[in-house]
Amino acid sequence: MTAPLPKHHDYEDAERFMLEAFGVPMGKYMRVGEVVPLELAVHEAVLLFSRAPIEERVMEWRREERRSNRGRRALFSEVSLLKLMFVTMRARRSVSIKKMTEVAMSLTVRQREAVGILHFSPHQATQYRRLWEAIQRLRTLTDRHPGKRGERMLKKDYDLLVASRERKQMAKRHARMLELTNLLIDGSVNFLPRDVRRRFKGAVAIDATFAEVSGSQKGDKTIGPNDTVSVNFDCGWYTRDGDHDGSRVKKSKRKFGWEVEFAVMTRDPAESDFTYPLLFLATSGHKPGKTRGHGLHLYNSMRSRGIDVKTLIGDRAYFPGARVQDLQGPLAKAGVKVVMDYKTTELGIQASYNSKDGRHKLIMVGGNWYMACMPSTLIFLEQTHQARLAAIEELPEEAQSAARAEAEALATKRRNSRSKYHLKPRSNFDQTGARQYTYPTFKSDEVEFDPGSGEVVELKVPGKTVKVPGNLSNRPGVLNQRHLKYHQEFEYGSDEQRAWFGQRNNVENGNSRLKDADREALGVAMKRRVRGPWFVELAAAFAAASANLARIIEWLKERLSLAPINRMNNTSPALFEAGLSTLTLDEHDTRNGFNAIAQLPEFQLLD
């Protein structure tokens, strides 16, 4: 008896999904990509730009900045540049101007027309210069850190440059860059058929990744006015630890570059892996460690493009690290559930609420509200558990496994006991940050001994519900929103909370793929040599869009393969074509496009 298929196995619809997404069957897609990769890359670029209003927005920005219709017409448009960048990313895993020029020189007449290169020069140096001019024009539209980067300048000159930047103009450019990079990602997401996109339940993980750049400079505390700054000025020092600000860390433990934020689809832990591929949804960028506001940038970008975010998972830099007004507050008012982790020092009592009439006394522990009468052993169980695990590390290795299992069992037992005092949300947060909760129920005259205090705790519920206000302070003019800063939807340490927080690995896996030198190569500075943070953000968006297409293809391959697919055969077009079981050598050679090219005398070297 065969096992039942998951709800969304998609085997019957996979061919239709492939045609909707890429316009060709999988077998042809793979053969074209193998023999003439630029043809496939141009085809994908045309589709991507047709699925997001990138061209319209760039043309509108040009009109906004144009002072008159006089002057020499550009021979290479900014939109053609963006299309060529995507083609180069897909075909060469790079967005360097040298690689883009080489690709432009290799395009056929039809491919150049499809990309929009209408004034082409057969001289490579001329084409290089035209590309460079197009990059400079795009820079004036989107670079919020402008300045001449041909050679290193003194720190005092850099300070004058920063002071000369007009704040409103730089804010406008920042908004354009955010829109452009997220539209590029949106175009790639729209390759996924609408039937599949609708399955997404709104669970998103956010995280930052570091992109190193060429050049460096002294740290913020040691650089003097007569020291030189990097040609990639406005970038900063990065370290893996803490808030990632490496400006005060030893040079051997830091790198110079730019941080890029990403939001990635993840799943409800109860969902099947068959449901949909996990795609990049949004991006932003900032100097290492300067994360303020960027988590909200990601959320607002997704919301503006119609992505209904219902659950957001992030590391401690976002939750609870952000200021309430910068992230947690707006998310709470929008009804977004949050999942987070805490430092050991942030465990225990995180906030408290005492109503003015004295009836309601609550404490927040692990991001959830509990009755204040909860025994102290349950209030501080997480710190106790962390301390016990640290002590176990000092035991002989052969004794650690059993001791760790015993500690986990005790912590689980205490978490289950803690749930007895838990108040469950009855509503969403309102626009003031207030929320209504339901009290737990106890048996009449129920008491419990608190081993921490040595006292008997009487369990009395003051009512069925309580509304915790958005401001916990009873003092006029004082704002206390610690409960919004630390709040998360699920009880900390519970199986449900752990399963949800584990989904954060999806964004880390995505970031790792982007930086892989054999994939999108975002981690290789020499493959994006145009200087400035703005180009790092642009390259990161192209890398994310490229990775999205690769993930959609991988997801479709699993549904279209006519035989078990694995790392040994997943690049074989025959796996997706009829006649696989009876495939002969002659048929293989007939299908092999390289044989057709080899018949042309100009491509023959062998006698």
N, C-alpha and C positions, 0 to 999 in steps of 0.2 A: 504493500500500500504506500503510495507516494505521499510525502509530506505536503500539507497545504501551502500554497504560495502566500507571501505577504500581501497586504492590501494593495500596495503600489509596486507590483513586480514589473509592469510595463513592457513585458516581452512582446505583447501584441501591438503596442503603440510605438515601439522604439524606432522603427523605420520612419514613421510619420514625424516623430520628434526630430530625427536627424535631418530630414528634408526641410522642416520648418526652421531649424536652427542654422544650418549651413548650406541648404539648397542642393546638396548632392548626396548620394548614398555613401556610406562609410568606406566601402572598398575604393571608390573613385577618389574620395577625399584623401585617403592614405597614399594612393599611387601618385596622385598629382603632387602631394606634399613631398614625396620621396624623390621624384624625378625633376620637377620644376617648382621648388619651394617658393620662389617669388610669385608665381601665379597664384598659389594658394594664399600666400600672405596678403597680396593685393586684394584678392576676393574677400578675405576676412576683414580687411580694412574698410572696404566699400560697405560691407554689411554693418560693421560697427558704427560708422559715421551716419548711416541711414537710420540707426536705432536710438540715436540721442541727438539733440539739437545743438551739437558742437559748432558746426559751421555757422549757423544763424547767430549764435551768441558771440563768436569771435568777430564776425562781420559787424555786429552791432557795436562792439567795443572799439573797433577801428573807426567807425563813424563818430563815436563820442569823442575820440581823441583827434580827429582830423580838423585842422584849422582852416584849410582851403583845398580846392581841387587842383591847385597848381603843383608843379613838380613832376619828376620822372616817375612813371608807373613801375611798380614792382614787377619783376619777371618771375618771381617765385612767391606765392602767397603763403600766409601763416597757416591756413588750413591745409594746403598741400604739404607743408612742412610737417604738420601733426600726423597726417596720413602716412607720410614717408617714415616718420619715426616709428609708427606702429608696425609698418611693414618690416623695418630693420630689426625691431625687437623680436618679431615672430620668426624671421628668417635667419638673423645673425646673433640673436641674444645680446644686443648692444644698442645703444642710442648715441654713440659717439659720432661727431660730425664726419669723421673720416669714413666710418662704416656706412653712414647714410649716403655719402657721396658715391661710394663704390656701388651701393645698391641702386642708386639713381642711374648710374652709367650702365647697369646690367638690365634695366627694365626694357621690355619690348615697347613698341609704339602704343599698342592697346593698353598695356599696363600703365604707361606714363599718363595717357589720357584719363584712365580710371582714377588715378591718384590726383589728377588736376595739374600736372606739369605740362603746360601748354607752350612755354617758351624754353625749349631745351637746348643746351649747348653740347656739342660733341667733345668739347675740351674739358677734361676733368677739373683742371684748376679753376676754370670759369664757373663750372657748376658748384664747386666747393665754395667760392666767394658768394654766389647767389644764395646758397644755403645759409652761410654765415650771416648775411644781411637779413634773411628771413628770421633767423634766431634772434637777432638784435631787435627787430620790430616786435616780435612776440614778447621779448623781455620787457620792452617799454610798456606793454599792456598789463603784465602780470608779476613783475619782479618788485617786491616790496623792500628789497635790500639793494638798491641800485648803487653803482659806483664803478669806476674803472678798475678792472682786474688784470690788466696786462702785466703788471709787476707789483712787487710788494711796496706798501706805503708805510710811513711812520705812524705810530699809534696816535700821535697828536693830530695828524692830518685825517686819520680815520675818525677821530672824535668830532672834528669839524664837519666831515661828510655826514655823519649821523645827525648832527644838529641841523644840517641844512635840509634834511628830508622833510617834506611837507606831510604832516600827519594824516590829513584827510585823503590825500592822494595815495599814500601808502596803504591806508585802510581799504580804499577802493581796489587797489591792485591785489591786496590779500583776498578780498571777497571774490574777485575774478579767478584767482588761482584756485581757491576752494571750489568754485563752481566748475571750472574747467576740469580739474583732476577728478572730481566726482562724476561729472558727465561722461568722462572716458570709461570709468568703472561701470556706470549705469548702462552704457551702450553694450558692454560685455555681458552684464547680467541679463539683458534683454535677448541674448541668444537663447537663453533657457526658455523653452516653450511655456506659454502662459498657463497651460494646464498644470505644469510642474511647479511654476512659481507660486501658484495659489495654494500649494500644500505647505509652504513655509509658515510656521506658527509664530514667528516674531522673536525667536531666541537669538541673541547676538552677543558675541564676545568681543571685547576691545583690548588692544595692547599696542605698545610702541616697539619699533625695531630700529636699530642704529645703522646708518649708512656712512661709512668712512669716506672722506674726501682727501685729495692730494694736498700737501702743504700743511703746516701747523704754525703755532705761535706760542709764546709764553702764556702761563695761566693768568687769570684775571687779577690775582693778588701780586704777581711778580712782574708783570709787563709794565714798562715805563713809557713815558711820552716819546722817547727817542728810539724805542725798540720798534722793529717792523712787525706788522700783522700779516697773517696769511693772505694769499690771493683769494682764498675762500673765506674772507672776513665775514663776520656775522654767524659763522658756524662756531661750535664750541667743543670743549673737552667732555668726553663721555666715559663713565665707568659703569660696570654691571651692577655694583652694589648700591643700596639706598635709593635715592631719588634720581640716580644716573648722572648727576652733575659732577663731572670729573675735574672741575677747575681747581679744586683744592687737594687733588690726589696726586701721588707720585707719578712721574711721567711714564714709568715702566708699567703702570696699572691703568693707563687711560689711552683713549684714541680720540682723534680729532674728526669731527663730522657733524651730522645732522640727524635728528630723530624723526621718524615718520610713523604716524599713528594709523592704525587700520581697524575697521570693524568688519567682522567675518560672521557669516551665517553659522549657527550651531543648531543643535537639536534639543528638543525635550528628551530627557533620558529615556522616556518610555517609547520614543519613536523608533521605527526601523531604519537601518542604514540604507535601505532601498529607496527611501522617500525622495531625496533630491541631493544634488551635489552641494557642498559647502563652499559658497563663493564669497569673495571680497565684496563689501557693500559700500564702504566709504573710507576716506583718507583725509589726513591733515598733516602738518609738519611744524616742527619747532626746534629751537636750540635745546641740546640735551639738558634734561632736568626741568625745563620751563614748560610744564604741562598745563598750566592754568588756562582753563577755558576750552582746551582742545577736545576733551571728552564730550562737551556740549556741542562743539562744532560737528563732531561725528553724528551725534543724535539728530541735530537740526537738519543736517544734510540728508540723512535718510528719511526723515519725516517730510521734508520739502519735496522729495521725489516719490512720495506715496508708499514708502516702506513702513509698515505698521510694526514698530518695535514694542514688544510686550514684556520681554525679560532681557536685562542687560547684565553681563558678567564681566568683571574687571578685577585687576590685581590691586594691591594696596595703594599704588600711585593715584588711582581714581577713587576707589572706595576702600576706606573712608578718607583717603588722603586729600581729596579736593575740598575746597570750601563749599559749604552748603549752598550758597547762592550761585556757585559756578557749575554745579552738577546735580547733587542729590536733591536739592529743593525743586528745580524745574522738572526732574524726572518723577518725583513723588506727585507733583501736581498734575503731571500728564498721565498718571496711572501706570507707569512702567515699574515692573518688579525688578529688584536689584539683588544680586548675589555677590558676596564678597568674603574676604578673609581678614584676619586682624593680626597685628603684632601681639606678642605675649603681654606687653604692657597695656594693651587696649582691651584685654579681656576683663571679666569681672563686671562691676557695675559701671555702665557707660552713661546712664542718665537716670533721672528719677522724676516722678510726678506725684505731687501732693495737692489734692484739690483744695480750694479755699475753705470749703466747709469741713474738711478733715475726713470725709468719708472714704475717699479713694487714695490709696497709697501703693504706688507701683514703682518697679525698678526695671531698667532695660539691661538685659544680659545677652550677649551674643546677638545684638541687633533685634531682639524681641522683648516684648513687655511681659513681665511676670509679677505676681503678687509680692509685695515687699516682705511678707511673712515667710517667704521661701527660706529654708535652712541654708546657712552659710556654706555648708559643704557642697551644696548644689550651685550656689552663686559662683563659687570660685573653683568649680570642678575642672575647668579647662586649664587654669594655671597649675593646679595640683597635678593634672595629667601631664602637662608639658614638663614640669619639674621631675616627675617620676620617669618619663621617657629619657630625660637628660641623665638621670642617675643610672639608668639601665645601661647606657653607653659605657659606663665605667666598670661594669661587671665583666667577668671572663666571657669570651665570645660564645662558649658552649652553653652558658646560662642565659644569654640575652633573649633568645627566641621565646622560651617559655615565660620569662618575666614580661616580655613585651605583650604576649598574648593575654597574660593575666591582667596587665594594666589596661589594655583595650577593652577587655570584658568588664572591668570595674567601671571604666568611663562610660561605656554603653549603658550599663545598669543605672548609673547616676543620671545620664541624659534622659532615660525613660522616666525616672522619678521626677526630674525637673519639669517634664511636660505636664505633670499634674497641676502645676501652678501657672501654666501658659495662657495668656489671653489671645484669642484668635481674632483676626481682623474681621469686621462686620461690613466694612465699606472701603472704598478707596479714599485716598487723601483728598481733602477739598483744597481750594485755592489759597487757603491760609496755612496749609500744612497740618490741619487737624484731621483726626481719623477716629472712627468709632470701633470699639472692640467688645467682644463678648467674654464675660468671666467664665472660668471653669466651674464645674459643679462638684460639690462635696456632699458626703453624707452628713446628716445632722449631728452636731456635737463632735465632729471629727477633729482629732488632734494629732500632732506629730512631734517626735522628739528631735531636737536639733543638736547633733553631737558636737557641733562647732561651738555653740554657746552654752550647751548643757541645760537648755531650757525646753519646756514643752510649748509648742507653738499651736495656738488655737486657730483652726481654719474657718474663717467666716468671710462670706462674700457680701459686699455692701449693696449689690444689685445685680441685675442681669447683664447690663452693659455700662460702658463708660466711654466718654468722648475725650480723648487726649488732645489738648489744644496744640496749635502750631507753634506757640511760644510757651515754653515751660516756666518762664520766669513770672513771678507775681509782683515784681518790682517795676514801677512805671519807667518806661524808656529803656529797659534792659531786654535784649533779645537773646533767648536761649533756645537753640534748635539742635542740641546735641543728639536728640532722638532721630532727627532726619539725617544727620551726618553718619550715624552708625546703623541705621535701620536696614535690615534685609528681610526678605519675604519668608524664608524658611528658618526653622530653629537651627542654630549653629551646631555643627557636629553631627546632625541627624543624617540618616542614610540619604534622605531626599536632598539636603543641602550639599552633601559631599558629591552626590551624583551630578547635581547642577554645576557646582564649581569645577568639577572635573572636565566639563565641556569647554573650559577656557583653553585646554590644550589645542583645540582646533585652530585658534588664532596663532598660537605659537608654531604649530606645524605649518600653517600658511606662510608665516614670516620666514621660517627656515627654507621653504621652497623658493621664495622670492630671491633669497640671497645665494642660493645654490649656483655655483659657476657653470654647471651643466644645464641649468634651466633659465630662469630670468636674470640671474647674475647681478641682482641689485647690490650684493655685497662686494662686487669688484669695481673699485673706483675708476680704474682705467677704461671701463666700458661706458662711462658717462663723463667724459672729460670736460664738457662745458662747465665753466666755473659759476659758483653761486648756489645758495640754498634752494633758489627757485627751481633750478634744473634738477636737483635731487628729488624734489617733490613731483616734478613732471615725470621723471624717469620712473619713480616709484608707482605712479598711477598707471603708466604704460605696462610696467611689470605686473601689477595686480590684474589689469585687463587681460593681459596675455595668459596669466595663470588661470583666470576664470575660464577662458576658452579651453585650455588644456584639461581643466577639471570636468567641464561639460563633456568633452570628447571621451575622457576616461570613464565617466558615468555611463555614457551611451554604449561604449564598447562592451561593457559588462552585460548589456541587454541585447546586443546585436550579434555577439560572437556565436558561431555555429559549432564551436567546440570549447572545452574548458580553456580559459585564458589565464596566462601567467607571464612572468617576466621573460621567459624564454621565447614566447611567440606573440607578445602583445603588439609588436610592430609589423606583423605580417598582414597585408591586405587580403590574402587568400582566406583568412579566418572569417571574413565577412562577405564572401562571395559564394555563389552557388557552385556546387561540384567539388567541395573541399575533400570529401571522402574518396573521390575518384581522380583527384588532380594528378596529371602526368607531367613529365618534364617538358614536353612540347607545349602543353597548355601554359605552364609556368613561364616559359620563354616568350610565348606569344603575348602574355599579359604584361611582361616586364617592359616598361617604357624605355628603359635604358637601351634595349636592343634596337628600338626604332631610331633613337638618336644616333646610335653607333653606325647606322647605315649611311649617314651623311659623311662624305669624304673629308670635310674640313675638321671632323672630330675623330678621325682615325689616325692612330700612331702605329698600331701593331700590323705586321705583315700578314 
